[in-house]
Amino acid sequence: MVRAAAEGAAAARFEEERRVIMDMTIEAGRQDNATKGALDHASVAAVLSDRAASYRLFSRLFLKPLEEPEIDNLAAMALESQARDLDEGSLLAEGFNDMGRGLHRRHTGTTRLLRTDYTMCFDGVSSQDGLVAVPYASVFNGSITGEKAVLFQEPRAKDLKAYRREGVMVDPDLHLPEDHLSFELSFMADLSDKTAEAWTTGSRDEALRLIDASQEFLREDILSWYEPFYDLALKIVQTRFYRGVLKAAFGFLQLDNETLEDLRDALA
């Protein structure tokens, strides 16, 4: 009973995060360049809350293979239809389309198929030209890269320092290095929550500091290595769904870099 309740709560939380990211990214994708930057103060807290949920969803997608209830929730959203509301040709649109169509004809073996694809790529079982697409900053952004790349390099220490500075701890039960992409995305969610709290309690200077910290971390500690990881992983994954996850995440990260600029303007 306890396990069933926990699984039900997790599925409900995943469903809410999935809904929020679709609402946020579709709305952002509809905006043209003339309207970007027009966030008013009343909408800042809502945008920050949506950003946090969006980051947590992508964090979950990269953390471990999806469970069947999570796959069912994503399939029910018909992401391929929602993608039509985004800018045609954008990575977000292409990514959501691939995710949706990748689940369109799911069957009794879909969960196992996706689990295998995740493991082969993101756990480093498969390789391309001797390179593995494991989602660790050290592998792509450390002093030793390529076939001899190893974990626990400088990016891991840098991430750990950033987490501690903001009072954030990685779950030790997961037994993964701190520079795993999932942890980095989760940290961005935590920063967004902290920014919302500072903003709503009148701590404008602290909110601005957190926005600057978020943009610095996004640019220097995620976007600095996501593209080579993305390029390699696209050559290894076999399912359309995970190709979509890679594309949608990249599109979202690029969009959020712009969103942070708009948020800073709104808070200034």
C-alpha positions in Angstrom: 0.0 0.0 0.0 2.8 2.4 0.9 4.7 1.6 -2.3 1.6 2.0 -4.4 0.8 5.3 -2.8 4.3 6.6 -3.4 4.2 5.5 -7.0 0.9 7.2 -7.4 2.2 10.4 -5.9 5.3 10.3 -8.1 3.2 9.8 -11.2 1.0 12.7 -10.3 4.0 14.9 -9.7 5.4 13.9 -13.1 2.1 14.7 -14.8 2.0 18.2 -13.2 5.6 18.9 -14.2 4.9 17.7 -17.8 1.8 19.9 -18.0 3.7 23.0 -16.8 6.6 22.6 -19.2 4.2 22.3 -22.1 2.3 25.4 -21.0 5.5 27.4 -20.6 7.4 26.3 -23.7 4.4 26.6 -26.0 3.6 30.1 -24.7 7.2 31.1 -25.1 7.4 29.6 -28.5 4.4 31.7 -29.6 6.1 35.0 -28.7 7.8 37.0 -31.4 11.0 39.0 -30.9 9.0 42.2 -30.5 7.2 40.9 -27.4 10.1 39.2 -25.7 11.4 41.2 -22.7 7.9 42.5 -21.9 7.5 40.5 -18.7 5.7 42.6 -16.1 6.3 42.3 -12.4 3.0 40.5 -11.7 4.0 37.6 -14.0 7.6 37.1 -12.7 6.7 34.7 -9.9 4.6 32.5 -12.2 7.4 32.3 -14.8 9.9 31.4 -12.1 7.6 28.6 -10.8 7.1 27.3 -14.3 10.8 27.3 -15.0 11.4 25.3 -11.9 8.9 22.6 -12.9 10.3 22.5 -16.4 13.8 22.0 -15.2 12.7 19.2 -12.8 10.9 17.4 -15.7 14.0 17.4 -17.9 16.1 16.5 -14.8 13.8 13.4 -14.4 14.1 12.5 -18.0 17.9 12.3 -17.9 18.2 10.7 -14.4 17.1 7.2 -15.1 14.7 5.2 -17.4 11.1 6.1 -17.3 8.5 3.9 -15.5 5.4 2.8 -17.3 3.0 5.3 -15.6 5.3 8.1 -16.6 5.4 6.9 -20.2 1.6 6.7 -20.2 1.3 10.3 -18.9 3.6 11.6 -21.7 1.8 9.6 -24.3 -1.6 11.0 -23.2 -0.3 14.5 -23.8 0.0 13.9 -27.6 3.1 16.0 -27.7 3.3 15.8 -31.5 0.0 17.8 -31.6 1.2 20.4 -29.1 4.4 20.9 -31.1 2.4 22.5 -33.9 1.9 25.5 -31.6 5.6 26.1 -31.4 7.8 27.9 -34.0 8.1 25.6 -37.0 11.6 24.2 -37.3 12.6 25.1 -33.7 14.4 22.5 -31.6 11.5 22.6 -29.1 9.0 21.8 -31.8 11.1 19.1 -33.4 11.9 17.6 -30.0 8.3 17.5 -28.7 7.1 16.1 -32.1 9.7 13.3 -31.9 8.8 12.6 -28.2 5.1 12.4 -29.1 5.4 10.3 -32.2 7.9 8.1 -30.5 5.2 7.1 -28.0 2.3 7.1 -30.5 2.4 3.3 -31.2 3.6 2.1 -27.8 3.0 -1.5 -26.9 3.7 -3.9 -24.1 7.4 -3.8 -24.9 7.8 0.0 -25.0 8.9 0.4 -21.4 11.6 -2.2 -21.9 12.6 -0.7 -25.3 13.0 2.8 -23.8 14.9 1.4 -20.7 17.3 -0.4 -23.0 17.9 2.7 -25.1 18.5 4.9 -22.1 20.9 2.4 -20.6 22.8 1.8 -23.9 23.4 5.5 -24.4 23.3 7.4 -21.1 24.9 4.7 -19.0 27.7 4.4 -21.6 27.1 0.8 -22.8 27.2 1.8 -26.5 29.8 4.1 -28.1 30.4 6.0 -31.3 34.0 6.0 -32.6 35.2 5.0 -29.1 33.2 7.8 -27.4 30.4 7.4 -24.9 27.5 9.9 -24.3 27.2 9.7 -20.6 25.6 12.9 -19.2 28.5 14.2 -17.1 30.1 17.6 -17.5 33.5 16.1 -16.6 33.4 13.8 -19.7 32.8 16.7 -22.1 34.1 19.7 -20.3 37.0 18.4 -18.2 40.7 18.8 -18.9 40.7 15.2 -20.2 38.1 14.6 -22.9 37.7 12.1 -25.8 38.3 8.4 -25.5 40.3 8.9 -22.3 37.8 11.1 -20.6 37.1 10.3 -16.9 34.6 11.3 -14.2 35.3 13.4 -11.2 37.2 16.1 -13.0 37.2 19.9 -12.5 33.5 20.4 -13.5 32.4 18.1 -10.7 34.3 20.1 -8.1 32.9 23.4 -9.6 29.3 22.1 -9.5 29.7 20.9 -6.0 31.0 24.3 -4.9 28.0 26.0 -6.6 25.6 23.7 -4.9 27.1 24.3 -1.5 27.2 28.1 -2.0 23.4 28.0 -2.5 22.7 25.5 0.3 21.7 22.7 -2.1 22.6 19.1 -1.6 22.6 16.2 -4.0 20.7 13.1 -2.9 23.6 10.7 -1.8 21.3 7.7 -2.2 21.5 8.2 -6.0 25.3 7.4 -6.0 26.1 9.6 -9.0 28.8 12.3 -9.4 27.5 15.8 -8.8 28.1 16.9 -12.4 25.5 14.6 -13.8 23.2 16.6 -16.1 20.1 15.6 -14.0 21.7 17.3 -10.9 22.6 20.4 -12.9 19.1 20.8 -14.2 17.7 20.2 -10.7 20.0 22.9 -9.4 18.6 25.3 -11.9 15.1 24.5 -10.6 16.2 25.1 -7.0 17.7 28.5 -8.0 14.4 29.4 -9.7 12.5 28.5 -6.5 14.9 30.6 -4.4 14.5 33.5 -6.8 10.7 33.3 -6.6 10.9 33.3 -2.8 13.2 36.3 -2.7 11.1 38.2 -5.2 7.8 37.6 -3.4 9.2 38.5 0.0 10.6 41.8 -1.3 14.3 40.8 -1.5 14.9 42.4 -4.9 18.7 42.4 -4.6 18.8 38.7 -3.7 16.5 37.9 -6.5 18.8 39.7 -9.0 21.8 37.9 -7.6 20.1 34.6 -8.1 19.1 35.4 -11.6 22.7 36.3 -12.4 23.8 33.0 -10.7 21.3 31.1 -12.7 22.5 32.6 -16.0 26.1 32.1 -15.2 25.5 28.4 -14.2 23.4 27.8 -17.3 26.0 29.3 -19.7 29.2 28.1 -18.1 28.2 24.8 -16.5 25.5 23.4 -18.8 25.4 25.0 -22.2 29.2 24.9 -22.3 29.1 21.1 -22.7 25.5 20.2 -23.7 26.1 20.6 -27.4 28.9 18.1 -27.8 27.0 15.7 -25.6 23.9 16.2 -27.7 25.7 15.7 -31.0 27.2 12.4 -29.8 24.1 11.1 -28.0 22.0 11.7 -31.2 24.3 9.2 -33.0 23.8 6.6 -30.3 20.2 6.6 -29.2 17.9 4.3 -31.2 14.4 5.5 -30.3 12.7 8.5 -31.7 11.5 9.4 -28.1 15.0 9.9 -26.7 16.1 11.8 -29.8 13.2 14.1 -29.0 14.2 14.4 -25.4 17.7 15.5 -26.4 16.4 18.1 -28.9 13.6 19.4 -26.6 16.1 19.9 -23.7 18.5 21.8 -25.9 15.8 24.0 -27.2 14.5 24.7 -23.7 18.0 25.5 -22.4 18.5 28.0 -25.3 15.1 29.5 -24.7 15.7 29.8 -20.9 18.9 31.8 -21.6 16.7 34.4 -23.2 14.0 34.1 -20.5 16.6 34.9 -17.8 17.5 38.1 -19.7 13.8 39.0 -19.7 13.5 38.2 -16.0 16.4 40.4 -15.1 14.9 43.3 -17.0 11.6 42.8 -15.2 13.3 42.6 -11.8 15.7 45.6 -12.4 
